[in-house]
Amino acid sequence: MTEHTPILTEQQGGILTITFNRPEKLNAMTDPMLEGLLEALKQAERDPAVRVVILTGAGRGFCPGQDLGAAKERGGETGDYGYGKHLRETYNLVILRMRRHPKPIIGAINGPAAGAGMSIALACDLRIAAESAVFVQAFVKVGLVPDSGATWLLPRLIGQTRALELMLTGRKVPAQEALELGMIHQVVADSQLMATVHELAQTLASAPTKSIGYIKRGLEFAATHTLEESLEYEADLQDMAGRTADHHEGLTAFLEKRPPQYRGE
C-alpha cells in the first residue's frame, strides 16, 4: 500500500484496523474512501480470522464528513447536487453494513468527527475518543440536514432534546462533554488512544464472536419492535447461540471451573 491509498487495513491476530487515509484533509470523505470502507467491512465479515474491527483516522482527524468539493462538481451548474442518490449508493450502505456487522466495531476517535464522519463514528458499536476529539453535527452550517443515520443514531444515544439542540446549532461538542452526554464510552489522552482501544479489542477478540453478533442483532431488532416481538426474537437468537461451538466451550469451561478458550465458532 502507498500513502495515497484512501483506506488502509492492517490485521493483527483477530483484530482488523481500518484507517481513513487522507490526513492532509483530516480524512474528509470521498467516493473512493467510501468504496474502500465498504469493501473492507465486507471482507471483515467474510473472514473468520477477523473477530474485531477498529475504525480510525490517519493524522489529526477522524473524519470531518463529506468532501464538499465533489458535491460542488456534481451540481455546480444545475443546482441539483444529487445528495439523495449519493447517500443511497454510498453512506447508507456503509451505515447499514456497520450496524448489521456480525463482528464488534470499535471507533477510535482520534480527532474531529463532523457531519457524516460523526455519523460513521456513532454507527460503531463502541467509541473511545482522544481528549482532542470533537463532535459536530455540521449539516446546518451548510444548509443541509443530518444524514448517514444521524437522525436515528444520535437521539438513541443522548435523547431527542439534546440531539435536536446539537443538530440545530451545529456547535462543537468536546470529547469530555460527549462522554457526559452518553455519546461515547471513554475519553483518554491522545497518546493512549490506540493502546486503550487495542486492549479492548483484545478482550473482544477473545470473546465468543457469534454470540456478540447475535447480541448486536437483538439490540438492533428491539429498537424498532415491540416487547412481544423482541422476546420471540431473543428466543430465536438464543437457539442459534446455543448451537455454537463457543457456547459448548463456555458451558464446559463453567462446569470444569476453568477459563473458556473461545474460537469464534
C-alpha positions as CSV (number, residue, x, y, z in Angstrom):
1,M,0.0,0.0,0.0
2,T,1.1,3.6,-0.6
3,E,0.4,6.8,1.3
4,H,-2.3,7.6,-1.4
5,T,-4.4,4.5,-0.6
6,P,-7.6,6.0,0.6
7,I,-8.4,3.2,3.1
8,L,-5.6,1.3,4.9
9,T,-6.2,-2.1,6.5
10,E,-4.0,-4.0,8.9
11,Q,-4.7,-7.3,10.6
12,Q,-3.0,-8.4,13.8
13,G,-4.4,-11.6,15.2
14,G,-8.1,-11.4,15.2
15,I,-8.1,-7.6,15.1
16,L,-8.6,-5.7,11.8
17,T,-7.8,-2.0,11.8
18,I,-9.4,0.2,9.1
19,T,-7.9,3.6,8.8
20,F,-9.2,6.6,6.8
21,N,-6.1,7.7,5.0
22,R,-6.4,11.3,3.8
23,P,-4.7,13.1,6.6
24,E,-4.0,16.3,4.6
25,K,-7.8,16.9,4.6
26,L,-8.4,15.5,8.1
27,N,-9.8,12.5,6.2
28,A,-12.7,14.3,4.5
29,M,-14.7,11.5,2.8
30,T,-14.5,10.8,-0.9
31,D,-16.2,8.2,-3.0
32,P,-13.0,6.0,-3.3
33,M,-12.8,6.1,0.5
34,L,-16.4,5.1,0.9
35,E,-16.0,2.3,-1.6
36,G,-12.8,1.1,0.2
37,L,-14.5,1.3,3.6
38,L,-17.5,-0.8,2.4
39,E,-15.2,-3.4,0.8
40,A,-13.1,-3.6,4.0
41,L,-16.2,-4.2,6.1
42,K,-17.4,-6.9,3.7
43,Q,-14.1,-8.7,3.8
44,A,-14.0,-8.5,7.6
45,E,-17.5,-10.0,7.7
46,R,-16.4,-12.9,5.4
47,D,-13.1,-13.6,7.1
48,P,-13.4,-15.9,10.1
49,A,-10.0,-14.9,11.3
50,V,-11.3,-11.3,11.9
51,R,-13.1,-11.1,15.2
52,V,-12.9,-7.4,16.0
53,V,-12.8,-4.3,13.7
54,I,-11.2,-1.0,14.7
55,L,-12.1,2.1,12.8
56,T,-9.9,5.2,13.0
57,G,-8.3,8.1,11.0
58,A,-4.8,8.9,10.0
59,G,-3.2,12.1,11.3
60,R,-5.1,14.7,13.4
61,G,-8.7,13.9,12.3
62,F,-11.2,11.1,12.4
63,C,-13.4,12.4,9.6
64,P,-15.0,15.8,9.1
65,G,-17.6,14.4,6.8
66,Q,-18.1,14.5,3.0
67,D,-15.6,16.4,0.9
68,L,-18.0,19.1,-0.4
69,G,-15.8,19.8,-3.4
70,A,-17.1,16.7,-5.1
71,A,-20.7,17.8,-4.5
72,K,-19.9,21.2,-6.0
73,E,-18.6,19.5,-9.1
74,R,-21.8,17.4,-9.4
75,G,-24.2,20.2,-9.2
76,G,-22.4,23.5,-9.7
77,E,-24.1,24.3,-13.0
78,T,-27.6,22.7,-12.5
79,G,-28.1,23.3,-8.8
80,D,-29.0,19.6,-8.3
81,Y,-26.3,18.1,-6.2
82,G,-27.8,14.7,-6.2
83,Y,-27.4,14.2,-2.5
84,G,-30.2,11.6,-2.2
85,K,-28.8,9.4,-4.9
86,H,-25.3,9.7,-3.5
87,L,-26.4,8.8,0.0
88,R,-28.4,5.8,-1.1
89,E,-25.4,4.5,-3.1
90,T,-22.7,5.1,-0.6
91,Y,-23.2,6.2,3.0
92,N,-26.4,4.4,3.6
93,L,-24.8,1.1,2.5
94,V,-21.8,1.7,4.8
95,I,-24.0,2.6,7.9
96,L,-26.3,-0.5,7.3
97,R,-23.2,-2.7,6.9
98,M,-21.7,-1.4,10.2
99,R,-25.0,-1.8,12.2
100,R,-25.6,-5.3,10.9
101,H,-22.0,-6.4,11.0
102,P,-21.5,-9.7,12.9
103,K,-18.2,-8.5,14.4
104,P,-17.9,-5.8,17.0
105,I,-16.7,-2.4,15.6
106,I,-14.7,-0.1,17.9
107,G,-14.4,3.6,16.9
108,A,-11.0,5.1,17.8
109,I,-12.0,8.7,17.5
110,N,-8.6,10.4,17.2
111,G,-9.8,13.9,16.2
112,P,-12.7,15.9,14.7
113,A,-15.7,13.8,13.7
114,A,-18.2,16.0,11.9
115,G,-21.2,15.6,9.6
116,A,-21.3,12.2,8.0
117,G,-18.0,11.5,9.8
118,M,-19.8,11.8,13.1
119,S,-22.5,9.5,11.8
120,I,-19.9,6.9,11.0
121,A,-18.4,7.3,14.5
122,L,-21.9,6.8,16.0
123,A,-22.5,3.7,13.9
124,C,-19.6,2.0,15.7
125,D,-20.6,-0.4,18.5
126,L,-18.1,1.1,21.0
127,R,-16.5,4.6,20.8
128,I,-13.3,5.6,22.6
129,A,-12.2,9.2,22.0
130,A,-8.9,11.1,22.4
131,E,-9.1,14.2,24.5
132,S,-8.6,16.3,21.4
133,A,-11.6,14.8,19.6
134,V,-14.7,17.0,18.9
135,F,-18.1,16.0,17.5
136,V,-20.1,18.3,15.3
137,Q,-23.5,18.0,13.6
138,A,-22.2,20.3,10.9
139,F,-25.0,19.9,8.4
140,V,-27.0,23.0,9.4
141,K,-23.9,25.1,8.8
142,V,-24.1,24.5,5.0
143,G,-27.9,24.4,4.8
144,L,-28.4,20.7,4.9
145,V,-30.0,18.1,7.2
146,P,-28.3,15.4,9.2
147,D,-27.8,12.2,7.2
148,S,-26.0,8.9,7.2
149,G,-28.1,7.7,10.1
150,A,-27.6,10.7,12.4
151,T,-31.3,11.2,13.0
152,W,-31.7,7.6,14.1
153,L,-28.4,7.1,15.9
154,L,-27.9,10.3,17.9
155,P,-31.3,10.5,19.6
156,R,-31.0,6.9,20.8
157,L,-27.7,7.7,22.4
158,I,-28.3,11.1,24.0
159,G,-32.1,11.7,23.8
160,Q,-34.3,13.7,21.4
161,T,-33.9,17.0,23.2
162,R,-30.1,17.1,23.2
163,A,-29.9,15.6,19.7
164,L,-32.1,18.3,18.3
165,E,-30.1,21.1,20.0
166,L,-26.8,19.8,18.5
167,M,-28.4,19.4,15.1
168,L,-30.0,22.9,15.1
169,T,-26.9,24.8,16.4
170,G,-24.1,22.7,14.8
171,R,-21.9,23.5,17.8
172,K,-18.8,21.6,18.6
173,V,-19.0,19.1,21.4
174,P,-15.7,18.3,23.1
175,A,-14.8,14.8,24.0
176,Q,-15.5,15.2,27.7
177,E,-19.0,16.6,27.1
178,A,-19.7,13.8,24.6
179,L,-18.8,11.3,27.3
180,E,-21.1,13.1,29.8
181,L,-23.9,13.1,27.2
182,G,-23.5,9.3,26.6
183,M,-22.4,9.7,23.1
184,I,-19.1,7.9,23.6
185,H,-17.9,5.3,26.1
186,Q,-14.5,6.6,27.2
187,V,-12.1,9.5,26.9
188,V,-8.3,9.0,27.1
189,A,-5.2,11.1,26.5
190,D,-4.3,11.3,22.8
191,S,-1.1,9.4,23.4
192,Q,-3.1,6.5,25.0
193,L,-5.9,6.2,22.5
194,M,-4.7,3.3,20.3
195,A,-3.2,1.4,23.3
196,T,-6.6,1.6,25.1
197,V,-8.6,0.6,22.0
198,H,-6.3,-2.4,21.4
199,E,-6.7,-3.5,24.9
200,L,-10.5,-3.5,24.5
201,A,-10.1,-5.1,21.1
202,Q,-8.1,-8.0,22.5
203,T,-10.8,-8.6,25.1
204,L,-13.4,-8.8,22.4
205,A,-11.3,-10.9,20.2
206,S,-11.1,-13.5,22.9
207,A,-14.9,-13.5,23.4
208,P,-17.4,-15.7,21.7
209,T,-17.7,-13.9,18.3
210,K,-21.0,-15.3,17.2
211,S,-22.6,-14.5,20.5
212,I,-21.5,-10.9,20.1
213,G,-23.0,-10.8,16.6
214,Y,-26.3,-12.2,17.9
215,I,-26.3,-9.6,20.7
216,K,-25.9,-6.8,18.1
217,R,-28.8,-8.3,16.1
218,G,-31.0,-8.5,19.1
219,L,-30.5,-4.8,20.1
220,E,-31.0,-3.6,16.5
221,F,-34.2,-5.6,16.3
222,A,-35.5,-4.4,19.6
223,A,-35.0,-0.7,18.7
224,T,-37.9,-0.9,16.2
225,H,-40.1,-3.7,17.5
226,T,-42.5,-4.4,20.4
227,L,-41.6,-6.2,23.6
228,E,-43.5,-9.3,22.5
229,E,-41.7,-9.4,19.1
230,S,-38.4,-8.8,20.9
231,L,-39.0,-11.7,23.3
232,E,-39.7,-14.0,20.4
233,Y,-36.6,-12.8,18.5
234,E,-34.5,-13.3,21.7
235,A,-35.7,-16.9,21.8
236,D,-34.7,-17.5,18.2
237,L,-31.2,-15.9,18.8
238,Q,-30.7,-18.0,21.9
239,D,-31.4,-21.2,19.9
240,M,-28.8,-20.2,17.4
241,A,-26.2,-19.2,20.1
242,G,-26.9,-22.5,21.9
243,R,-25.8,-24.4,18.8
244,T,-22.4,-22.7,18.5
245,A,-19.1,-24.4,19.4
246,D,-18.3,-21.4,21.7
247,H,-21.4,-22.0,23.8
248,H,-20.4,-25.6,24.2
249,E,-16.9,-24.5,25.3
250,G,-18.3,-21.9,27.6
251,L,-20.7,-24.3,29.3
252,T,-18.0,-27.0,29.6
253,A,-15.4,-24.5,31.0
254,F,-18.0,-23.3,33.5
255,L,-18.7,-26.8,34.8
256,E,-15.0,-27.6,34.8
257,K,-14.2,-24.4,36.6
258,R,-11.6,-23.2,34.1
259,P,-11.3,-20.1,31.8
260,P,-13.0,-20.7,28.4
261,Q,-11.0,-20.8,25.2
262,Y,-13.3,-19.3,22.6
263,R,-12.5,-19.8,18.9
264,G,-15.3,-17.6,17.4
265,E,-17.2,-20.6,16.0
